[in-house]
């Protein structure tokens, strides 16, 4: 009797499906792929018979979903390493920003770079993520703060998927800072009345983000951006409660945000609002480390409320120049007390949800895209506990080895 046709069959694998409440471990598992989709992921015992065009003997290796980095700013120009030294000398992130550094510094460099230069600079950063098993990455704009450069950043974000085997979600972060060459009111008019509708119509943005903070935008201003995004059919996200409690998490939840990110100063009320809305808490320990912050995100409150927690790199030129999702997971464990299980779910299932991709990625389930990471480790804790060479054995995107 003929078996079920499959393009690819992984045998002798240990699966971490991310199903149920834990990692969904299957010790003696098989995984079948057909037409870029998973058709079976489960135990060998009781599995259907497959007629596979290609078979891969995993020899006891682990298969996890491809990792998802759900918060990056990896398309930019320029270098802000000198700000690291300034922070070591005692200046705060806010003080550097007010003196013309920070985001404004990267804006000047990014405006001066053409599309080819931005793409060439972004690819090595992306390659570093892919070498650690990332198959989906979010890329934000926000370093142009004008029509031309914001579009250029988003076009480059789209172009990355044509250069590498990776799924890219592009997020418009126009409300990142007020540019020096515009007024606050004039810039918000540009973002809300022109840019958001145009980018939605052009298909350049998958979501809209804001930076709600004392050095950035107020709650009322962010609410206006969210309203414009929802009117244009785009989901929203928020940089919230990174440096102070401005009510950003609750505001994001009120607009049904996919995620609220950073959250060091998130209140219990903010956590409860996120839980009710289903908004993912994206934990960004790289920025916490590099800014030498003291206030930690309320992990215990998120656990108590049942808020799903993702982990991401926040890869950017200033506050989190970290191109390693594995290191970000390690830091989330060491600095914030997250468990190995929590960060694994945070790099897969919950990270996919933070991008609205939970139907496509983040777990090993029939019907989902066959984005896979194969690891030469005895335990998945090794992937997080060891900083150094990546133990990745193979990476598949849409069922194709990349």
Secondary structure, DSSP 8 states (H G I E B T S, - for coil): ---EEEEEEEEEEEEE---TTS--EEEEEEEEEETTEEEEEEESTT---EEEEEEEE-TT-EEEE-EEE--B-----S--HHHHHHHHTT--HHHHHHTT-THHHHHHHHHTS-HHHHHHHHHHHHHHHHTTTEEEEEEE--S--SHHHHHHHHHHHHHHHHHSS-EEEEEEEEET---TTS-HHHHHHIIIIIIHHHHHHHT--SEEEEEESTTSB-HHHHHHHHHHHHHTT-EEEEEESSSS--SHHHHHHHTT-SEEEE-TT--HHHHHHHHHHT-EEEE-HHHHHHTT------HHHHHHHT--EEE---B-SSS-----HHHHHHHHHHHH---HHHHHHHHTHHHHHHTT-TTTSSS--TTSB--EEEE--SSTHHHHH--SS--EEEEEETTEE-
